[in-house]
Amino acid sequence: MKLAFTMIELIFVIVLLGILSSIAIPKLSTTRDDAEVVKAAEEIRTLIGDLTAFYTGHGKFDKVNTMTNITLVDSSFNKFDSNLTTKAYYSNSARTEKCIGLQVSNFGGDLNISSEGTTSTLCKNLNNLLQESIKVHHFGGSRVIFN
């Protein structure tokens, strides 16, 4: 009657677990990175939508924290809470690279979105995913005045 596993059986199981984990861990890491890029792209799209709605409702831009809840950083990677007439950045989660630059002009209602960082994987993939959004968005229009 056999009461335990032999040494060969245990080694075989450990080798199989090692092979399975060497295949599964990179796949999980890639999936997590892809999810982070999609989340960042959605935050940028939400930011554009928030700024559009605010400008449409008020006819001008204001401080970032009154227009959206998306966290932007300044050039020193500190939280950005002032007017977007000064350039702000969307940063990677580690706050080591500025991925997307944002700046507005109240005069014409323009939002200038620029590609900034291309070193980190998140910034590279985010810039590729948002190619159609990286441009100047014009929210203002001509006004018709009746006398």
N, CA, C and O of each residue as an XYZ file, in Angstrom:
588
protein
N       0.832     -1.170      0.000
C       0.000      0.000      0.000
C       0.882      1.240      0.000
O       1.814      1.359      0.796
N       0.568      2.172     -0.917
C       1.377      3.363     -1.121
C       0.777      4.507     -0.301
O      -0.404      4.821     -0.455
N       1.592      5.146      0.584
C       1.098      6.204      1.461
C       1.549      7.599      1.031
O       0.979      8.578      1.513
N       2.533      7.741      0.159
C       3.053      9.063     -0.205
C       3.539      9.053     -1.649
O       3.632      8.002     -2.283
N       3.847     10.249     -2.156
C       4.396     10.388     -3.498
C       5.891     10.098     -3.467
O       6.564     10.335     -2.464
N       6.387      9.590     -4.562
C       7.831      9.365     -4.658
C       8.513     10.681     -5.011
O       7.848     11.634     -5.415
N       9.802     10.739     -4.867
C      10.586     11.938     -5.165
C      10.461     12.304     -6.652
O      10.365     13.485     -6.987
N      10.462     11.321     -7.527
C      10.357     11.565     -8.966
C       8.992     12.192     -9.294
O       8.927     13.115    -10.107
N       7.938     11.726     -8.697
C       6.604     12.292     -8.926
C       6.552     13.756     -8.470
O       5.990     14.602     -9.165
N       7.126     14.048     -7.325
C       7.149     15.423     -6.823
C       7.949     16.342     -7.738
O       7.509     17.455     -8.027
N       9.110     15.899     -8.198
C       9.937     16.700     -9.097
C       9.191     16.933    -10.413
O       9.227     18.038    -10.956
N       8.520     15.909    -10.925
C       7.764     16.041    -12.159
C       6.658     17.099    -12.020
O       6.466     17.910    -12.926
N       5.945     17.097    -10.918
C       4.880     18.084    -10.680
C       5.473     19.494    -10.574
O       4.914     20.441    -11.126
N       6.588     19.636     -9.878
C       7.225     20.954     -9.734
C       7.692     21.477    -11.092
O       7.533     22.664    -11.379
N       8.259     20.620    -11.923
C       8.699     21.030    -13.263
C       7.497     21.463    -14.104
O       7.574     22.470    -14.808
N       6.410     20.736    -14.044
C       5.202     21.110    -14.798
C       4.646     22.452    -14.316
O       4.239     23.274    -15.137
N       4.621     22.684    -13.020
C       4.149     23.972    -12.492
C       5.058     25.113    -12.948
O       4.579     26.204    -13.257
N       6.357     24.865    -12.989
C       7.296     25.880    -13.463
C       7.076     26.228    -14.928
O       7.121     27.399    -15.304
N       6.837     25.216    -15.754
C       6.579     25.454    -17.177
C       5.282     26.242    -17.358
O       5.241     27.198    -18.132
N       4.238     25.850    -16.658
C       2.957     26.564    -16.761
C       3.069     28.013    -16.296
O       2.507     28.912    -16.921
N       3.789     28.241    -15.206
C       3.922     29.617    -14.715
C       4.782     30.470    -15.644
O       4.541     31.670    -15.774
N       5.775     29.874    -16.287
C       6.599     30.651    -17.220
C       5.804     31.074    -18.449
O       6.158     32.056    -19.101
N       4.754     30.362    -18.770
C       3.883     30.739    -19.882
C       2.822     31.736    -19.420
O       2.524     32.690    -20.139
N       2.256     31.536    -18.250
C       1.117     32.340    -17.794
C       1.504     33.734    -17.303
O       0.768     34.687    -17.559
N       2.617     33.887    -16.617
C       2.980     35.181    -16.017
C       3.191     36.269    -17.071
O       2.673     37.370    -16.883
N       3.915     36.036    -18.162
C       4.034     37.103    -19.174
C       2.696     37.482    -19.808
O       2.467     38.651    -20.118
N       1.812     36.501    -20.002
C       0.496     36.798    -20.569
C      -0.303     37.696    -19.628
O      -0.966     38.628    -20.083
N      -0.251     37.428    -18.330
C      -0.970     38.245    -17.356
C      -0.397     39.657    -17.302
O      -1.145     40.627    -17.179
N       0.917     39.776    -17.393
C       1.566     41.079    -17.373
C       1.172     41.907    -18.590
O       0.897     43.101    -18.465
N       1.141     41.287    -19.759
C       0.748     41.978    -20.981
C      -0.709     42.424    -20.908
O      -1.038     43.531    -21.335
N      -1.562     41.595    -20.386
C      -2.976     41.937    -20.242
C      -3.142     43.131    -19.306
O      -3.958     44.015    -19.569
N      -2.382     43.165    -18.225
C      -2.450     44.285    -17.288
C      -1.981     45.584    -17.941
O      -2.591     46.635    -17.747
N      -0.900     45.511    -18.711
C      -0.388     46.689    -19.411
C      -1.399     47.206    -20.433
O      -1.607     48.414    -20.546
N      -2.026     46.298    -21.174
C      -3.040     46.692    -22.154
C      -4.229     47.355    -21.468
O      -4.774     48.332    -21.981
N      -4.630     46.837    -20.323
C      -5.740     47.427    -19.580
C      -5.393     48.833    -19.101
O      -6.250     49.717    -19.103
N      -4.157     49.045    -18.694
C      -3.732     50.369    -18.243
C      -3.741     51.376    -19.401
O      -4.109     52.535    -19.208
N      -3.343     50.946    -20.586
C      -3.357     51.827    -21.756
C      -4.790     52.198    -22.122
O      -5.074     53.363    -22.404
N      -5.688     51.228    -22.121
C      -7.091     51.496    -22.459
C      -7.710     52.426    -21.427
O      -8.475     53.324    -21.781
N      -7.388     52.221    -20.158
C      -7.904     53.099    -19.105
C      -7.404     54.525    -19.306
O      -8.173     55.478    -19.181
N      -6.129     54.671    -19.616
C      -5.561     56.005    -19.839
C      -6.197     56.673    -21.051
O      -6.485     57.870    -21.013
N      -6.420     55.918    -22.126
C      -7.052     56.481    -23.329
C      -8.476     56.940    -23.016
O      -8.906     57.992    -23.490
N      -9.198     56.170    -22.233
C     -10.564     56.561    -21.861
C     -10.556     57.812    -20.985
O     -11.444     58.657    -21.098
N      -9.551     57.932    -20.109
C      -9.459     59.135    -19.283
C      -9.193     60.367    -20.141
O      -9.751     61.432    -19.874
N      -8.354     60.244    -21.162
C      -8.081     61.373    -22.063
C      -9.353     61.734    -22.829
O      -9.678     62.912    -22.971
N     -10.072     60.727    -23.320
C     -11.329     61.001    -24.037
C     -12.363     61.642    -23.111
O     -13.099     62.539    -23.522
N     -12.414     61.184    -21.875
C     -13.319     61.789    -20.892
C     -12.924     63.234    -20.633
O     -13.783     64.110    -20.535
N     -11.622     63.484    -20.523
C     -11.122     64.841    -20.307
C     -11.535     65.760    -21.457
O     -11.980     66.884    -21.225
N     -11.389     65.286    -22.693
C     -11.797     66.088    -23.850
C     -13.300     66.366    -23.785
O     -13.739     67.486    -24.044
N     -14.076     65.355    -23.443
C     -15.523     65.541    -23.314
C     -15.890     66.521    -22.212
O     -16.783     67.349    -22.388
N     -15.201     66.431    -21.071
C     -15.460     67.350    -19.957
C     -15.142     68.791    -20.348
O     -15.915     69.705    -20.062
N     -13.998     68.985    -21.004
C     -13.607     70.328    -21.425
C     -14.567     70.874    -22.481
O     -14.897     72.060    -22.468
N     -15.010     70.021    -23.383
C     -15.985     70.429    -24.397
C     -17.288     70.886    -23.744
O     -17.824     71.942    -24.082
N     -17.784     70.095    -22.820
C     -19.036     70.433    -22.143
C     -18.893     71.717    -21.332
O     -19.796     72.554    -21.330
N     -17.769     71.875    -20.648
C     -17.568     73.080    -19.843
C     -17.497     74.312    -20.732
O     -18.122     75.331    -20.436
N     -16.736     74.225    -21.823
C     -16.605     75.386    -22.711
C     -17.939     75.713    -23.377
O     -18.277     76.885    -23.547
N     -18.686     74.701    -23.749
C     -19.990     74.924    -24.367
C     -20.936     75.616    -23.388
O     -21.700     76.498    -23.778
N     -20.886     75.222    -22.138
C     -21.770     75.801    -21.135
C     -21.367     77.172    -20.640
O     -22.232     77.981    -20.303
N     -20.072     77.456    -20.588
C     -19.589     78.693    -19.987
C     -18.939     79.670    -20.969
O     -18.762     80.843    -20.641
N     -18.583     79.206    -22.160
C     -17.961     80.072    -23.146
C     -16.509     80.392    -22.866
O     -15.917     81.232    -23.544
N     -15.924     79.731    -21.871
C     -14.511     79.918    -21.544
C     -14.054     78.739    -20.713
O     -14.869     77.971    -20.203
N     -12.761     78.602    -20.580
C     -12.193     77.548    -19.744
C     -11.916     78.113    -18.355
O     -11.822     79.328    -18.179
N     -11.785     77.224    -17.369
C     -11.546     77.617    -15.988
C     -10.429     76.737    -15.429
O      -9.688     76.110    -16.186
N     -10.313     76.693    -14.114
C      -9.319     75.824    -13.490
C      -9.676     74.364    -13.750
O     -10.849     74.010    -13.866
N      -8.663     73.538    -13.839
C      -8.856     72.133    -14.184
C      -9.799     71.431    -13.214
O     -10.678     70.684    -13.643
N      -9.630     71.658    -11.911
C     -10.445     70.940    -10.934
C     -11.918     71.329    -10.974
O     -12.746     70.625    -10.396
N     -12.274     72.431    -11.640
C     -13.690     72.776    -11.787
C     -14.266     72.211    -13.087
O     -15.484     72.159    -13.254
N     -13.401     71.790    -14.002
C     -13.877     71.297    -15.292
C     -13.899     69.773    -15.392
O     -14.700     69.220    -16.145
N     -13.026     69.081    -14.639
C     -12.925     67.626    -14.754
C     -12.341     67.024    -13.477
O     -11.758     67.730    -12.655
N     -12.505     65.718    -13.324
C     -11.907     65.007    -12.189
C     -10.655     64.229    -12.591
O     -10.053     63.558    -11.753
N     -10.258     64.308    -13.852
C      -9.065     63.612    -14.332
C      -7.827     64.307    -13.764
O      -7.712     65.531    -13.825
N      -6.909     63.522    -13.216
C      -5.710     64.077    -12.598
C      -4.654     64.388    -13.655
O      -4.227     63.513    -14.409
N      -4.246     65.647    -13.691
C      -3.159     66.091    -14.559
C      -2.005     66.550    -13.684
O      -2.199     66.848    -12.505
N      -0.803     66.610    -14.252
C       0.373     67.042    -13.495
C       1.031     68.218    -14.202
O       0.826     68.440    -15.395
N       1.836     68.975    -13.433
C       2.596     70.072    -14.037
C       3.946     69.529    -14.500
O       4.165     68.318    -14.484
N       4.838     70.404    -14.904
C       6.130     69.960    -15.441
C       7.001     69.272    -14.388
O       7.942     68.558    -14.734
N       6.690     69.484    -13.096
C       7.447     68.824    -12.021
C       6.742     67.591    -11.476
O       7.150     67.048    -10.449
N       5.685     67.140    -12.156
C       4.895     65.971    -11.776
C       4.086     66.182    -10.506
O       3.678     65.212     -9.868
N       3.846     67.442    -10.128
C       2.937     67.734     -9.024
C       1.531     67.857     -9.589
O       1.356     68.141    -10.774
N       0.520     67.643     -8.734
C      -0.866     67.736     -9.194
C      -1.132     69.130     -9.747
O      -0.763     70.131     -9.133
N      -1.768     69.188    -10.898
C      -2.036     70.441    -11.592
C      -3.462     70.887    -11.287
O      -4.414     70.171    -11.597
N      -3.620     72.080    -10.675
C      -4.943     72.579    -10.328
C      -5.213     73.977    -10.881
O      -6.248     74.564    -10.566
N      -4.322     74.519    -11.686
C      -4.542     75.883    -12.159
C      -5.209     75.867    -13.537
O      -5.716     74.837    -13.981
N      -5.200     77.012    -14.200
C      -5.819     77.123    -15.513
C      -4.995     76.386    -16.553
O      -3.769     76.322    -16.465
N      -5.682     75.834    -17.535
C      -5.000     75.085    -18.585
C      -4.338     75.991    -19.619
O      -3.792     75.499    -20.606
N      -4.378     77.319    -19.406
C      -3.602     78.183    -20.287
C      -2.119     77.928    -20.055
O      -1.298     78.164    -20.942
N      -1.772     77.441    -18.851
C      -0.441     76.913    -18.573
C      -0.480     75.437    -18.949
O      -1.464     74.758    -18.657
N       0.552     74.936    -19.578
C       0.539     73.558    -20.074
C       0.496     72.555    -18.933
O       1.253     72.658    -17.967
N      -0.398     71.583    -19.058
C      -0.513     70.478    -18.100
C      -0.242     69.179    -18.850
O      -0.223     69.148    -20.080
N      -0.035     68.111    -18.091
C       0.336     66.845    -18.704
C      -0.460     65.703    -18.102
O      -0.796     65.712    -16.918
N      -0.758     64.715    -18.945
C      -1.263     63.437    -18.459
C      -0.037     62.549    -18.356
O       0.702     62.381    -19.327
N       0.180     61.978    -17.169
C       1.410     61.246    -16.898
C       1.148     59.759    -16.715
O       0.020     59.345    -16.447
N       2.201     58.957    -16.864
C       2.066     57.547    -16.528
C       1.868     57.415    -15.022
O       2.155     58.349    -14.274
N       1.384     56.266    -14.578
C       1.001     56.111    -13.171
C       2.174     56.278    -12.211
O       1.973     56.665    -11.059
N       3.384     55.996    -12.659
C       4.562     56.156    -11.803
C       5.033     57.610    -11.758
O       5.944     57.947    -11.002
N       4.410     58.471    -12.571
C       4.777     59.886    -12.675
C       6.265     60.061    -12.969
O       6.967     60.840    -12.324
N       6.714     59.308    -13.964
C       8.102     59.422    -14.387
C       8.214     59.964    -15.808
O       9.303     60.327    -16.252
N       7.085     60.021    -16.525
C       7.111     60.536    -17.888
C       5.788     61.225    -18.198
O       4.716     60.740    -17.834
N       5.884     62.361    -18.874
C       4.695     63.099    -19.304
C       4.264     62.542    -20.651
O       4.981     62.696    -21.640
N       3.105     61.899    -20.703
C       2.660     61.218    -21.925
C       1.957     62.162    -22.900
O       2.272     62.171    -24.090
N       1.014     62.949    -22.405
C       0.196     63.813    -23.252
C       0.220     65.221    -22.666
O       0.050     65.393    -21.459
N       0.431     66.227    -23.510
C       0.405     67.622    -23.074
C      -0.921     68.264    -23.438
O      -1.472     67.987    -24.504
N      -1.444     69.125    -22.559
C      -2.714     69.808    -22.796
C      -2.566     71.285    -22.483
O      -1.996     71.664    -21.460
N      -3.085     72.111    -23.372
C      -3.065     73.552    -23.162
C      -4.253     74.155    -23.897
O      -4.589     73.715    -24.997
N      -4.897     75.164    -23.297
C      -6.077     75.771    -23.913
C      -5.841     77.245    -24.212
O      -4.926     77.877    -23.684
N      -6.691     77.760    -25.070
C      -6.722     79.185    -25.369
C      -8.164     79.649    -25.240
O      -9.033     79.205    -25.990
N      -8.421     80.546    -24.282
C      -9.774     81.063    -24.111
C     -10.195     81.952    -25.272
O     -11.387     82.109    -25.538
N      -9.227     82.529    -25.958
C      -9.541     83.454    -27.040
C     -10.342     82.766    -28.150
O     -11.380     83.270    -28.581
N      -9.855     81.625    -28.601
C     -10.553     80.939    -29.681
C     -11.241     79.661    -29.246
O     -11.864     78.985    -30.064
N     -11.139     79.320    -27.977
C     -11.721     78.066    -27.509
C     -10.986     76.852    -28.035
O     -11.599     75.850    -28.404
N      -9.669     76.948    -28.066
C      -8.854     75.861    -28.604
C      -8.253     75.021    -27.484
O      -7.782     75.551    -26.479
N      -8.277     73.712    -27.672
C      -7.590     72.775    -26.792
C      -6.511     72.107    -27.618
O      -6.809     71.385    -28.570
N      -5.251     72.344    -27.258
C      -4.121     71.764    -27.979
C      -3.644     70.527    -27.223
O      -3.163     70.627    -26.094
N      -3.778     69.375    -27.845
C      -3.319     68.118    -27.254
C      -2.098     67.677    -28.046
O      -2.149     67.538    -29.268
N      -0.985     67.459    -27.321
C       0.261     67.105    -27.992
C       0.842     65.826    -27.416
O       0.634     65.500    -26.247
N       1.562     65.117    -28.245
C       2.268     63.917    -27.821
C       3.553     64.354    -27.139
O       4.332     65.108    -27.721
N       3.786     63.900    -25.934
C       4.972     64.328    -25.177
C       5.969     63.191    -24.992
O       7.086     63.253    -25.506
N       5.574     62.159    -24.263
C       6.511     61.097    -23.924
C       6.394     59.903    -24.844
O       5.293     59.509    -25.228
N       7.519     59.335    -25.194
C       7.516     58.122    -26.016
C       8.518     57.097    -25.509
O       8.900     56.180    -26.236
N       8.940     57.252    -24.265
C       9.923     56.325    -23.717
C       9.256     55.123    -23.055
O       9.605     53.979    -23.346
N       8.301     55.378    -22.168
C       7.654     54.272    -21.461
C       6.666     53.561    -22.381
O       6.161     54.146    -23.338
N       6.403     52.313    -22.083
C       5.469     51.520    -22.874
C       4.081     52.138    -22.861
O       3.405     52.176    -23.889
N       3.652     52.625    -21.691
C       2.323     53.233    -21.596
C       2.227     54.440    -22.516
O       1.261     54.564    -23.268
N       3.199     55.320    -22.470
C       3.152     56.532    -23.297
C       3.192     56.202    -24.783
O       2.458     56.795    -25.572
N       4.043     55.261    -25.164
C       4.120     54.865    -26.580
C       2.772     54.338    -27.062
O       2.256     54.773    -28.091
N       2.212     53.401    -26.310
C       0.944     52.793    -26.709
C      -0.208     53.792    -26.649
O      -1.112     53.750    -27.483
N      -0.177     54.692    -25.661
C      -1.224     55.700    -25.535
C      -1.169     56.669    -26.709
O      -2.208     57.032    -27.260
N       0.018     57.088    -27.093
C       0.160     57.978    -28.252
C      -0.322     57.306    -29.532
O      -0.945     57.951    -30.375
N      -0.039     56.016    -29.684
C      -0.511     55.290    -30.864
C      -2.032     55.155    -30.868
O      -2.667     55.285    -31.914
N      -2.607     54.899    -29.711
C      -4.057     54.704    -29.606
C      -4.824     56.009    -29.807
O      -5.945     56.002    -30.316
N      -4.226     57.120    -29.409
C      -4.919     58.409    -29.473
C      -4.482     59.280    -30.645
O      -4.619     60.501    -30.583
N      -3.964     58.686    -31.699
C      -3.450     59.475    -32.820
C      -4.485     60.459    -33.355
O      -4.136     61.587    -33.704
N      -5.753     60.052    -33.427
C      -6.769     60.946    -33.969
C      -7.128     62.074    -33.007
O      -7.706     63.074    -33.434
N      -6.804     61.944    -31.733
C      -7.134     62.972    -30.740
C      -5.991     63.944    -30.493
O      -6.208     65.012    -29.921
N      -4.772     63.595    -30.914
C      -3.608     64.445    -30.674
C      -3.569     65.511    -31.767
O      -2.984     65.321    -32.833
N      -4.212     66.634    -31.463
C      -4.330     67.737    -32.412
C      -4.908     68.933    -31.660
O      -5.066     68.891    -30.439
N      -5.218     69.984    -32.384
C      -5.893     71.137    -31.793
C      -7.394     70.939    -31.977
O      -7.884     70.795    -33.097
N      -8.110     70.935    -30.861
C      -9.576     70.839    -30.886
C     -10.125     72.256    -30.761
O      -9.753     72.989    -29.844
N     -10.994     72.637    -31.664
C     -11.562     73.995    -31.658
C     -13.000     73.924    -31.164
O     -13.849     73.300    -31.802
N     -13.276     74.566    -30.021
C     -14.612     74.541    -29.431
C     -15.395     75.820    -29.706
O     -16.625     75.810    -29.666
N     -14.704     76.912    -29.982
C     -15.385     78.182    -30.219
C     -15.982     78.225    -31.611
O     -15.688     77.378    -32.455
N     -16.816     79.211    -31.841
C     -17.413     79.380    -33.156
C     -17.745     80.846    -33.357
O     -17.594     81.665    -32.450
N     -18.185     81.153    -34.525
C     -18.552     82.541    -34.771
C     -19.862     82.854    -34.058
O     -20.739     81.999    -33.934
N     -19.976     84.066    -33.602
C     -21.182     84.475    -32.883
C     -22.016     85.360    -33.797
O     -21.478     86.231    -34.481
N     -23.289     85.147    -33.810
C     -24.200     85.967    -34.600
C     -24.876     86.934    -33.653
O     -25.495     86.523    -32.672
N     -24.760     88.222    -33.944
C     -25.357     89.244    -33.082
C     -26.453     89.943    -33.855
O     -26.229     90.446    -34.956
N     -27.646     89.971    -33.270
C     -28.773     90.652    -33.881
C     -28.998     91.976    -33.166
O     -28.962     92.017    -31.937
N     -29.225     93.039    -33.888
C     -29.507     94.344    -33.294
C     -30.989     94.565    -33.191
O     -31.425     95.613    -32.713
